[in-house]
């Protein structure tokens, strides 16, 4: 009996989730990527910064649920699950896929690139931690693969609490990725 429970839990359930995930196209081929919003990455943020970014991300996640927009949740291996405040909202999104990564770049050695291509996505909005590393590397690869990339400043943070580091900020500005709106 335990064997069958494991088969259902670890093999069949993920297959069913993937089938549901890929079953519908979004009207305009957009997707959202949430990067590393895990406890160890957000713990050092000032409380007002954390509250602001989480509140803004919750609004985006709710829009994904309402508009059937695919949501990719990237989690750095060994750092635990996405924070509870977001996970509760993520569970309401019909087309969500959790991806565990071992590198800063969400495209390296993960299914993210293939999943995005399979869905026909042409525009991604990226939000999460850390703006100078994981978000930046993921945005660079997304842009290099021909995707339209938006990184709204109110949806990303660096744990340094001094704002987004200068080099990263400049890259986002130079490449037209900083946007006021998620899909601007």
DODOFI-597820 format. One record per residue: residue number from 1; y, z, x of N, C-alpha, C in turn. Coordinates in Angstrom, 1 decimal, padded with zeros to 4 digits. Atoms other than C-alpha are relative to their C-alpha. Example, Ala and Ser with C-alpha at 12.3 -4.5 7.8 and 13.67 -1.06 7.14 Angstrom:
2
- resi;n_y;n_z;n_x;ca_y;ca_z;ca_x;c_y;c_z;c_x
- 1;-001.2;000.0;000.9;-004.5;007.8;012.3;001.2;000.0;000.9 $
- 2;-001.1;000.0;-000.9;-001.1;007.1;013.7;001.1;000.8;-000.8 $
***
This chain:
184
- resi;n_y;n_z;n_x;ca_y;ca_z;ca_x;c_y;c_z;c_x
- 1;-001.2;000.0;000.8;000.0;000.0;000.0;001.3;000.0;000.9 $
- 2;-001.1;-000.1;-000.9;002.4;000.9;002.8;000.3;-001.4;000.6 $
- 3;-000.2;001.3;-000.6;001.8;-002.5;004.3;000.8;-001.0;-000.9 $
- 4;-000.7;000.8;001.0;002.9;-004.3;001.1;001.4;000.4;-000.2 $
- 5;-001.4;-000.5;000.1;006.0;-002.2;000.9;000.8;-000.5;001.2 $
- 6;-000.7;000.5;-001.2;006.9;-003.2;004.4;000.2;-001.5;000.0 $
- 7;-000.1;001.5;000.2;006.2;-006.9;003.7;001.2;-000.3;-000.9 $
- 8;-001.1;000.3;001.0;008.5;-006.8;000.7;001.4;000.4;000.6 $
- 9;-001.3;-000.5;-000.5;011.2;-004.7;002.4;000.5;-000.9;001.2 $
- 10;-000.5;000.7;-001.3;011.4;-006.6;005.8;-000.2;-001.5;000.0 $
- 11;000.2;001.5;-000.1;010.2;-010.1;005.0;000.5;-000.7;-001.3 $
- 12;-000.3;000.6;001.3;010.5;-011.0;001.3;001.4;000.2;-000.4 $
- 13;-001.3;-000.3;000.5;013.7;-009.2;000.5;001.1;-000.8;000.8 $
- 14;-001.0;000.9;-000.7;015.7;-010.9;003.3;-000.1;-001.4;-000.3 $
- 15;000.2;001.4;000.4;014.3;-014.3;002.3;000.7;-000.2;-001.3 $
- 16;-000.6;000.1;001.4;015.4;-013.7;-001.3;001.5;000.0;000.2 $
- 17;-001.4;-000.1;-000.2;018.8;-012.6;-000.1;000.6;-001.3;000.6 $
- 18;-000.4;001.2;-000.6;019.2;-015.7;002.1;000.1;-001.2;-001.0 $
- 19;000.0;001.1;001.0;018.2;-018.0;-000.8;001.2;000.1;-000.9 $
- 20;-001.1;-000.2;000.8;020.8;-016.4;-003.0;001.3;-000.3;000.7 $
- 21;-001.2;000.2;-000.8;023.4;-016.5;-000.3;000.3;-001.5;000.1 $
- 22;-000.3;001.4;-000.2;023.0;-020.3;000.3;-000.1;-000.8;-001.3 $
- 23;000.3;000.8;001.2;022.4;-021.3;-003.3;001.2;-000.6;-000.7 $
- 24;-001.2;000.5;000.7;026.0;-021.9;-004.4;001.1;-000.4;001.1 $
- 25;-001.1;000.4;-000.9;028.9;-023.7;-002.7;001.3;000.7;-000.6 $
- 26;-001.3;-000.5;000.4;032.4;-022.2;-002.8;000.8;-001.3;-000.4 $
- 27;-000.8;001.1;000.4;035.0;-024.4;-004.4;000.8;-000.7;001.1 $
- 28;-000.7;000.6;-001.1;036.9;-025.0;-001.2;-000.5;000.3;001.4 $
- 29;000.7;-000.2;-001.3;034.4;-024.2;001.5;000.7;001.1;000.9 $
- 30;-000.5;-001.1;-000.8;036.0;-020.9;002.7;-000.9;001.1;000.1 $
- 31;000.8;-001.2;-000.2;034.4;-017.8;004.0;000.8;001.1;000.7 $
- 32;-000.6;-001.1;-000.7;035.4;-014.4;005.3;-001.0;000.6;001.0 $
- 33;000.8;-000.6;-001.0;034.1;-012.8;008.5;000.6;001.4;000.2 $
- 34;-000.4;-001.4;-000.3;034.3;-009.0;008.8;-000.7;000.4;001.3 $
- 35;000.5;-000.3;-001.3;033.9;-007.9;012.4;000.1;001.5;000.4 $
- 36;000.1;-001.3;-000.6;032.7;-004.5;013.7;000.8;001.1;-000.6 $
- 37;-000.7;-001.1;000.7;034.2;-002.2;011.1;-001.0;001.2;-000.1 $
- 38;001.0;-001.1;-000.1;031.8;000.5;012.3;000.7;001.3;000.5 $
- 39;-000.6;-001.3;-000.3;032.5;004.2;012.7;000.5;000.2;001.4 $
- 40;-000.4;-000.2;-001.4;032.6;004.2;016.5;001.2;-000.8;000.4 $
- 41;-001.1;000.9;-000.3;035.1;001.4;016.5;001.3;000.4;-000.7 $
- 42;-001.2;-000.3;000.8;037.5;002.8;013.9;000.4;001.5;000.2 $
- 43;-000.2;-001.5;-000.1;037.2;006.6;014.8;001.3;000.4;000.7 $
- 44;-001.2;-000.4;-000.8;040.2;006.6;017.2;001.3;-000.6;-000.6 $
- 45;-001.2;000.6;000.6;042.6;004.7;014.9;000.8;001.2;-000.6 $
- 46;-000.8;-001.0;000.7;045.5;006.8;013.7;-000.3;-000.1;-001.5 $
- 47;000.4;000.0;001.4;044.8;007.8;010.1;000.8;-001.0;-000.9 $
- 48;-000.8;001.0;000.8;047.7;005.7;008.6;-000.4;-001.4;000.3 $
- 49;000.4;001.4;-000.4;046.6;002.6;010.6;-001.4;-000.3;-000.7 $
- 50;001.3;000.2;000.5;043.0;003.1;009.5;000.1;-000.2;-001.6 $
- 51;-000.2;000.1;001.5;044.0;003.6;005.8;000.6;-001.3;-000.4 $
- 52;-000.7;001.2;000.3;046.2;000.6;005.8;-001.0;-001.2;000.2 $
- 53;000.9;001.1;-000.3;043.6;-001.8;007.4;-001.1;000.0;-001.0 $
- 54;001.1;-000.1;001.0;040.8;-000.5;005.2;000.4;-000.4;-001.4 $
- 55;-000.5;000.3;001.3;042.8;-000.8;002.1;000.2;-001.6;-000.2 $
- 56;-000.2;001.4;000.1;043.8;-004.4;002.9;-001.4;-000.8;000.1 $
- 57;001.3;000.6;-000.1;040.2;-005.3;003.8;-000.8;000.2;-001.3 $
- 58;000.7;-000.2;001.3;038.9;-003.8;000.5;000.5;-001.1;-001.0 $
- 59;-000.6;001.1;000.9;041.3;-006.2;-001.4;-000.7;-001.3;000.3 $
- 60;000.7;001.2;-000.3;039.8;-009.1;000.5;-001.4;-000.1;-000.4 $
- 61;001.5;-000.1;000.4;036.2;-008.0;-000.1;-000.1;-000.1;-001.5 $
- 62;000.0;000.1;001.5;037.0;-007.6;-003.8;000.3;-001.5;-000.4 $
- 63;-000.3;001.4;000.3;038.4;-011.2;-003.8;-001.2;-000.8;000.2 $
- 64;001.2;000.7;-000.3;035.2;-012.4;-002.2;-001.0;000.2;-001.2 $
- 65;000.9;-000.3;001.1;033.2;-010.7;-005.0;000.4;-000.8;-001.3 $
- 66;-000.6;000.6;001.3;035.5;-012.1;-007.8;-000.1;-001.5;000.1 $
- 67;000.0;001.5;-000.1;035.7;-015.7;-006.4;-001.2;-000.6;000.6 $
- 68;001.2;000.5;-000.6;032.2;-016.0;-005.0;000.1;-000.6;001.4 $
- 69;-000.2;000.4;-001.3;033.4;-016.4;-001.5;-001.0;000.6;001.0 $
- 70;001.0;-000.6;-000.9;030.7;-015.9;001.2;000.7;001.0;001.0 $
- 71;-000.4;-001.0;-000.9;031.2;-012.8;003.3;-001.0;000.3;001.1 $
- 72;000.9;-000.2;-001.2;029.7;-012.5;006.8;000.4;001.4;000.6 $
- 73;-000.3;-001.3;-000.6;029.5;-008.9;008.0;-000.7;000.1;001.4 $
- 74;000.6;-000.1;-001.4;029.1;-008.7;011.8;000.0;001.5;000.4 $
- 75;000.1;-001.4;-000.5;027.9;-005.4;013.2;-000.6;000.0;001.4 $
- 76;000.4;000.0;-001.4;027.6;-004.7;016.9;-001.2;000.9;000.1 $
- 77;001.2;-000.7;-000.1;024.1;-003.6;017.7;000.1;001.3;000.7 $
- 78;000.0;-001.4;-000.5;023.6;000.1;018.3;001.2;000.8;-000.4 $
- 79;-001.2;-000.7;000.4;026.9;001.1;016.7;-000.1;000.4;-001.5 $
- 80;000.1;-000.5;001.4;025.6;001.9;013.2;000.4;-001.0;-001.0 $
- 81;-000.4;000.8;001.1;026.5;000.5;009.8;001.5;-000.1;-000.1 $
- 82;-001.4;000.1;000.4;029.9;-000.7;008.5;000.4;001.3;-000.7 $
- 83;-000.5;-001.2;000.6;032.0;002.2;007.3;-000.2;000.0;-001.5 $
- 84;000.4;-000.2;001.4;031.2;003.6;003.9;001.1;-000.6;-000.9 $
- 85;-001.1;000.4;000.9;034.6;002.8;002.4;-000.1;-001.5;-000.3 $
- 86;000.2;001.4;000.1;033.9;-000.9;003.0;-001.4;-000.4;-000.6 $
- 87;001.3;000.3;000.4;030.2;-000.9;002.5;-000.2;000.1;-001.6 $
- 88;000.0;-000.2;001.5;030.6;000.3;-001.2;000.5;-001.3;-000.6 $
- 89;-000.5;001.2;000.5;032.7;-002.8;-001.8;-000.8;-001.2;000.3 $
- 90;000.9;001.2;-000.4;030.5;-005.2;000.2;-001.2;-000.1;-000.9 $
- 91;001.2;000.1;000.9;027.6;-004.3;-002.0;000.2;-000.7;-001.3 $
- 92;-000.3;000.7;001.2;029.4;-005.9;-004.9;000.2;-001.5;000.2 $
- 93;-000.2;001.5;-000.3;029.8;-009.3;-003.2;-001.4;-000.7;-000.2 $
- 94;001.3;000.7;000.3;027.1;-011.7;-004.5;-000.5;-000.8;001.2 $
- 95;000.4;000.8;-001.1;027.1;-013.8;-001.3;000.4;000.7;001.3 $
- 96;-000.3;-000.8;-001.3;027.1;-011.4;001.7;-001.2;-000.1;000.9 $
- 97;001.1;000.0;-001.0;025.1;-011.7;004.9;000.4;000.9;001.1 $
- 98;-000.2;-000.9;-001.2;024.9;-008.9;007.5;-000.7;-000.7;001.2 $
- 99;000.5;000.6;-001.2;024.5;-010.2;011.0;000.2;001.0;001.2 $
- 100;000.0;-000.9;-001.1;023.7;-008.0;014.0;000.3;-000.8;001.2 $
- 101;-000.3;000.7;-001.2;025.3;-009.1;017.3;-000.1;000.9;001.2 $
- 102;000.1;-000.7;-001.3;024.9;-008.1;020.9;001.2;-000.2;000.9 $
- 103;-001.1;000.4;-000.8;028.0;-009.7;022.2;001.3;000.1;-000.8 $
- 104;-001.2;000.0;000.7;031.7;-009.6;021.4;000.2;-001.1;-001.0 $
- 105;-000.1;001.2;000.8;031.6;-013.1;020.1;-001.1;-000.1;-001.1 $
- 106;000.9;000.1;001.1;030.0;-013.3;016.7;-000.9;-001.2;-000.1 $
- 107;000.8;001.2;000.0;028.7;-016.8;017.3;-001.1;000.0;001.0 $
- 108;001.0;000.0;-001.1;026.7;-016.0;020.4;-001.3;000.7;-000.4 $
- 109;001.4;-000.5;000.3;023.0;-015.6;019.8;-000.1;000.6;-001.4 $
- 110;000.2;-000.5;001.4;023.4;-015.1;016.1;-000.1;-001.3;-000.9 $
- 111;000.2;001.1;000.9;022.9;-017.3;013.0;001.4;-000.4;-000.6 $
- 112;-001.3;000.2;000.6;026.7;-017.3;012.2;000.4;-001.5;-000.1 $
- 113;-000.4;001.4;000.0;027.4;-020.8;013.3;-000.8;-000.9;-000.9 $
- 114;000.9;000.8;000.8;024.4;-022.3;011.6;000.2;000.3;-001.5 $
- 115;-000.3;-000.4;001.4;025.1;-020.3;008.4;001.3;-000.7;-000.5 $
- 116;-001.3;000.6;000.4;028.7;-021.5;008.3;-000.1;-001.5;-000.3 $
- 117;000.2;001.4;000.2;027.7;-025.1;008.8;-000.9;-000.3;-001.2 $
- 118;000.9;000.2;001.2;024.9;-024.9;006.2;000.8;000.1;-001.3 $
- 119;-000.8;-000.2;001.2;027.4;-023.7;003.6;001.1;-001.1;-000.1 $
- 120;-001.1;001.0;000.0;029.9;-026.5;004.5;001.4;000.6;000.1 $
- 121;-001.3;-000.7;-000.1;032.6;-024.0;005.3;000.9;-000.7;001.0 $
- 122;-001.0;000.7;-000.9;035.7;-025.5;006.8;001.1;001.0;000.4 $
- 123;-001.1;-001.0;-000.3;038.0;-022.4;006.8;-000.6;001.4;-000.1 $
- 124;000.4;-001.4;-000.1;037.4;-018.8;007.8;001.2;000.9;000.2 $
- 125;-000.9;-001.1;-000.2;039.4;-015.7;007.6;-000.7;001.1;000.7 $
- 126;000.7;-001.0;-000.8;038.5;-013.1;010.2;000.8;001.3;-000.1 $
- 127;-000.6;-001.3;000.0;039.2;-009.4;009.9;-000.9;001.0;000.6 $
- 128;000.8;-001.0;-000.6;038.1;-006.3;011.7;000.5;000.6;001.3 $
- 129;-000.3;-000.6;-001.3;038.0;-004.6;015.1;-000.7;-000.8;001.1 $
- 130;-001.2;-000.3;-000.7;038.8;-005.0;018.0;000.8;-001.4;000.2 $
- 131;-000.8;001.2;000.0;041.6;-007.6;017.9;000.0;-000.7;001.3 $
- 132;-000.1;000.6;-001.3;041.6;-008.2;021.6;-001.3;-000.4;000.6 $
- 133;001.3;000.3;-000.5;037.9;-008.6;022.0;-000.9;-000.7;-001.0 $
- 134;000.9;000.6;000.9;035.4;-009.2;019.2;000.6;-000.9;-001.0 $
- 135;-000.7;000.9;000.9;037.8;-010.6;016.7;000.5;-001.2;000.7 $
- 136;-000.6;001.1;-000.8;039.5;-012.7;019.4;-001.1;-001.0;000.4 $
- 137;001.1;000.9;-000.4;036.2;-014.1;020.8;-000.6;-000.8;-001.1 $
- 138;000.6;000.6;001.1;034.9;-014.9;017.4;001.0;-001.1;-000.6 $
- 139;-001.0;000.9;000.4;038.2;-016.6;016.4;000.0;-001.2;000.9 $
- 140;000.0;001.1;-001.0;038.2;-018.7;019.6;-001.1;-001.0;-000.2 $
- 141;001.2;000.9;000.3;034.7;-020.1;018.9;000.1;-000.7;-001.3 $
- 142;-000.2;000.6;001.4;035.5;-020.7;015.2;000.9;-001.2;000.2 $
- 143;-001.0;001.0;-000.1;038.5;-022.7;016.2;-000.5;-001.2;000.9 $
- 144;000.6;001.1;-000.9;036.6;-024.6;019.0;-001.0;-000.8;-000.8 $
- 145;001.0;000.7;000.8;034.0;-025.6;016.4;000.7;-000.8;-001.1 $
- 146;-000.7;000.8;000.9;036.7;-027.2;014.3;000.3;000.7;-001.4 $
- 147;-000.3;-000.8;001.2;037.1;-024.5;011.7;001.5;000.3;-000.1 $
- 148;-001.3;-000.5;000.2;040.5;-023.7;010.2;-000.1;001.6;000.0 $
- 149;000.1;-001.5;-000.2;041.0;-020.0;011.3;001.3;000.7;-000.4 $
- 150;-001.2;-000.9;000.2;043.3;-017.4;009.8;-000.4;001.4;000.3 $
- 151;000.2;-001.4;-000.4;043.6;-013.9;011.2;001.2;000.7;-000.4 $
- 152;-001.2;-000.8;000.4;046.0;-011.9;009.1;000.2;001.3;000.7 $
- 153;-000.2;-001.1;-000.9;047.6;-009.3;011.2;-000.3;001.4;-000.6 $
- 154;000.2;-001.3;000.6;047.3;-006.6;008.6;-001.5;000.3;-000.3 $
- 155;001.4;-000.1;000.2;043.5;-007.1;008.6;-000.8;000.3;001.3 $
- 156;000.6;-000.2;-001.3;042.8;-006.5;012.3;000.7;001.2;000.7 $
- 157;-000.6;-001.1;-000.7;043.4;-003.6;014.7;-000.7;000.1;001.4 $
- 158;000.6;-000.4;-001.3;042.8;-002.4;018.3;-000.1;001.5;000.0 $
- 159;000.1;-001.5;-000.1;041.6;001.1;018.9;001.0;000.7;000.8 $
- 160;-001.0;-000.6;-000.9;044.4;001.6;021.3;001.2;000.6;-000.8 $
- 161;-001.1;-000.6;000.8;046.8;002.5;018.4;001.4;-000.5;000.4 $
- 162;-001.3;000.5;-000.4;049.6;000.6;020.0;000.3;-001.4;-000.5 $
- 163;-000.1;001.4;000.6;049.2;-002.5;017.9;-001.0;-000.9;000.7 $
- 164;000.9;001.0;-000.6;047.4;-005.6;018.9;000.5;-000.3;001.4 $
- 165;-000.3;000.2;-001.4;047.3;-006.1;022.7;000.7;-001.3;000.2 $
- 166;-000.9;001.2;-000.2;049.9;-008.6;024.0;-000.7;-001.3;000.2 $
- 167;000.8;001.3;-000.3;047.4;-011.2;025.4;-000.6;-000.5;-001.3 $
- 168;000.7;000.4;001.3;045.5;-011.3;022.1;001.0;-000.5;-001.0 $
- 169;-001.0;000.4;000.9;048.6;-011.4;020.0;000.6;-001.4;000.3 $
- 170;-000.5;001.3;-000.5;049.9;-014.3;022.1;-000.9;-001.2;-000.3 $
- 171;001.0;001.1;000.3;046.7;-016.3;021.7;000.0;-000.3;-001.5 $
- 172;000.0;000.2;001.4;046.7;-015.8;017.9;001.3;-000.8;-000.4 $
- 173;-001.3;000.7;000.3;050.4;-017.0;017.8;-000.1;-001.4;000.5 $
- 174;000.1;001.3;-000.6;049.8;-019.9;020.2;-000.9;-001.0;-000.8 $
- 175;001.1;000.8;000.6;046.8;-021.2;018.2;000.2;000.0;-001.5 $
- 176;-000.3;000.1;001.5;048.4;-020.8;014.7;-000.9;000.8;-000.9 $
- 177;001.0;-000.7;000.8;045.9;-018.2;013.6;000.6;001.2;-000.8 $
- 178;-000.6;-001.1;000.7;048.2;-015.4;012.6;000.6;-000.5;-001.3 $
- 179;-000.5;000.4;001.3;048.8;-015.7;008.9;000.4;001.2;-000.9 $
- 180;-000.4;-001.1;000.9;050.4;-013.7;006.2;-001.1;000.2;-001.1 $
- 181;001.0;000.0;001.0;047.7;-014.6;003.7;-001.4;-000.3;000.5 $
- 182;001.4;000.2;-000.5;043.9;-014.6;004.1;-000.3;-001.5;000.2 $
- 183;000.3;001.5;-000.2;043.6;-018.4;003.5;001.2;-000.9;000.0 $
- 184;-001.2;000.8;-000.1;047.1;-019.6;004.3;-000.3;-001.1;001.0 $
***
